[in-house]
Amino acid sequence: MANEVRHLPPWMTEPVINKTKEFVQFKGEIKQCLYPNILASYAEEILTKIESSKVHEVVYGFDMEWPVTFNRKSKKTALIQICTDHSTCYLFHVYHIIKLPSIFVNLINHPRVRWSGVYIKNDFLKLGRDFNIDVSAAVSHIIDLGTYTNKVLDFDSSIIWSMANLVQRLLKKDVNKDVNIRISRWDNTNLDQNQRMYAATDAYISLILFEHLKRFDTDDELQIN
């Protein structure tokens, strides 16, 4: 309503310092794989974490990368990033893989996993198209961070957030969105350190933004997709 007064938490009313240059950066272990057998092994490792978890649902940060083209045709998914906690991020290089291992597809659609990210619904749909797999269960378990922010902070549902905007507003930091990295050759299996850090950090941010917002969420049932 136009005259409604909204009482925001202090961290939302503090000014955002533009260009702080204090970038969020993942500082844990990056586990990268190129081959289907290693992909399957890492998927099994994550599934073991899920099964041993004491909580009913786990939340993982998710993101994807693919080569940028300057025409309307989108190239195949090159990299899938999953951040399971503050100490481990997985980078699955899938550009040259023809068929994803079934255990990885099971992980993507696991009923106890919620996938946190910014506009990642389209990522999952692209993944489904690129590899001809069913991702409907994964899509139904997405936590869209823009939608979640508007819900938790009682903002207008039409407000659109980018990852950089969310990090600046909620965490008072910046995201390194160097265009040279963002549009780099993600199909190259020999990713350099800057690409690896960029990719892992995006998935990590997807996790920590959720954790930050969850502290202010009074609803125990997450229905954010």
Residue pairs with C-beta under 8 A, 6 or more apart in sequence:
6 154
8 153
9 216
11 170
11 172
12 153
12 169
12 170
14 172
16 168
16 169
16 172
17 172
18 168
19 174
20 172
20 173
20 174
21 174
22 173
22 174
23 173
23 174
23 175
23 176
24 167
24 171
24 173
24 174
24 175
24 201
24 204
24 205
24 208
25 176
25 197
25 201
26 83
26 89
26 197
26 200
26 201
26 203
26 204
28 85
28 86
28 87
28 88
28 89
28 204
29 87
29 88
29 89
30 89
30 90
30 91
30 196
30 197
30 200
31 42
31 88
31 89
31 90
31 91
32 90
32 91
32 92
32 93
32 191
32 196
33 39
33 41
33 42
33 90
33 91
33 92
33 93
34 93
34 96
34 189
35 97
36 97
36 99
36 100
36 101
37 101
39 92
39 94
39 97
39 100
39 101
39 104
40 101
40 103
40 104
42 90
42 92
43 101
43 103
43 104
43 106
43 107
44 103
46 60
46 82
46 84
46 90
46 107
47 103
47 106
47 107
47 110
49 58
49 84
50 58
50 110
50 112
50 113
53 112
56 112
57 112
57 113
57 114
57 222
58 84
58 112
58 113
58 114
59 113
59 114
59 115
59 116
59 143
59 207
59 210
59 211
60 82
60 83
60 84
60 113
60 114
60 115
60 116
60 207
61 81
61 82
61 83
61 89
61 116
61 117
61 202
61 203
61 204
61 205
61 206
61 207
61 208
61 210
62 80
62 81
62 82
62 83
62 115
62 116
62 117
62 120
62 123
62 203
62 206
63 81
63 117
63 120
63 123
63 199
63 202
63 203
63 206
64 77
64 79
64 80
64 81
64 120
64 123
64 126
64 127
65 77
65 78
65 79
65 81
65 186
65 199
66 74
66 75
66 76
66 77
66 78
66 79
66 95
66 126
66 186
66 187
67 75
67 78
67 185
67 186
67 187
68 75
68 182
68 183
69 75
74 126
75 187
76 95
76 130
76 187
77 94
77 95
77 126
77 127
77 130
77 131
78 93
78 94
78 95
78 186
78 187
79 91
79 92
79 93
79 94
79 95
79 186
79 191
79 199
80 91
80 92
80 94
80 127
81 89
81 90
81 91
81 92
81 199
81 200
81 202
81 203
82 89
82 90
82 92
82 203
83 89
83 90
83 200
83 203
83 204
83 206
83 207
84 90
85 207
86 204
86 207
86 208
89 200
89 203
89 204
91 191
91 196
91 199
91 200
92 104
93 189
93 191
94 100
94 131
95 186
95 187
95 189
96 187
96 189
99 131
100 131
100 133
105 133
105 134
107 113
108 124
108 127
108 133
108 135
108 137
108 138
109 134
109 135
109 136
109 137
109 138
110 137
111 137
111 141
113 141
114 141
114 142
114 143
114 222
115 124
115 138
115 141
115 142
115 143
116 142
116 143
116 145
116 206
116 207
116 209
116 210
117 123
117 142
117 143
117 144
117 145
117 203
117 206
118 144
118 145
118 146
118 161
118 162
118 163
118 166
118 206
119 144
119 146
120 142
120 144
120 206
121 139
121 142
121 144
121 225
124 135
124 138
124 139
124 142
125 135
125 139
127 133
127 135
128 134
128 135
139 225
140 225
141 225
142 224
142 225
143 210
143 222
143 224
143 225
144 224
144 225
145 161
145 163
145 166
145 206
145 209
145 210
145 213
146 159
146 160
146 161
146 166
147 157
147 224
147 225
148 210
148 213
148 217
148 224
149 155
149 159
149 161
149 166
149 170
149 213
150 156
150 157
150 159
150 161
151 157
151 217
151 219
151 224
152 213
152 216
152 217
153 216
163 175
163 202
163 205
163 206
163 209
164 174
164 175
164 177
166 209
167 173
167 174
167 175
167 205
167 209
168 174
168 175
170 209
170 212
170 213
171 208
171 209
171 212
175 201
175 202
175 205
176 198
176 201
178 194
178 198
181 194
181 195
181 198
182 198
184 195
186 195
191 199
